[in-house]
């Protein structure tokens, strides 16, 4: 039986790869950020822009988790439609979150332009393709609901969809011009380089072993060094050095894999996704399609490649690719990789302040790039001001209590500090 061996296209084509040292000393900083994905790096960058002495701790490499394993679609909003968000959060809070995330791609592409991040950025919209009348009705609902916020999304005809997709398998598509695509790992590494250029410090291969409170400062200890900080931001999502024993509360994992072919011929690139739109469909088990700068077809869907399912997923992906693009017969997959998506029970991200001076975010539910970037910025702004009321999501006391319970072994607090915090929660 053929075994899965990861070969991640994003690693092989990353333009901003840079080695960062492990923490090997004790230092005082203003803020410690734990996790070097989109949220943590965005928070560090925005703090550094404000002359804050910030250090990032990463257990692996930049973008090791979802930031280096996702599809690379820079989409607006969540998987949920805007009305579904208000159903879960209430009208006022739901509208705040939808407006906040509705313009999130603008922030991503703005940072790419400002810091000249090389990440194969294409801002020509994404295509959400309908594979059935039910799917088309869902796209129509999305279009109408976003119109209430002043965003005009184009619901394309079957003919226009076929022209942009290079296949007649779909009966329509929602074209969202706010969105686009990037090389996701290159973007993460570019954020890191931008933050460092402004004075931030980044330490990789530095898993956090304990956090203690010493007077008014936090002591964040790694294997070979310690950072003493006034404030902490954690943004590790579903990737934690301590595995399931330090899982974010109220979160489960969904696995998503991708497989990429060799570069397509110039003739095929003229007809398949000719404008290099990134796309996905409305099927219950969705499939995503996109081309990278080299012209490789990248097919993605739900599934974990480790174990017995590897062969099944690979053969399914090949059949699916040929069903949509039969002209790709003979193009084998040269790269294959997968990652974890953090799902919350209501598909809404979570913000919490588990302790005074400590903010955390998790649960993007498959929309990590744009939400991660703007939530990271929001955490930086709240850390600067000390005002959590401006955050785009309310902090829930019950979620904060759950966070403390699930990570209690990790945080070694003295009796007096614990008593204070338990009273506060």
Secondary structure, DSSP 8 states (H G I E B T S, - for coil): ------B-HHHHT-S---------SEEEEEEEEE--SHHHHHHHHHHHHTT--EEEE-SSSTTTTGGGTS--EE-SS-SS-HHHHHHHH-HHHHHHHHHHHHTHHHHHHHHHHHTT--S--B-S-EEEEESSHHHHHHHHHHHHHHHTTT---EEE-HHHHHHHHT-SS-SEEEEETT-EE--HHHHHHHHHHHHHHTT-EEE-S----EEEEETTEEEEE-SS-EEEEEEEEE--TT--TTGGGG--TTEEEEEEEEEEEEE--HHHHTTSSTT--EEEE-SSS-EEEEE-TT-EEEEEEE---STTHHHHHHHHHHHHHHHH-GGGTT--EEEEEEEEEEEETTS--EEEEEETTEEEEE--TT--HHHHHHHHHHHHHHHHH--GGGSSS---HHHHHHHHHHTTTTEE--HHHHHHHHHH-
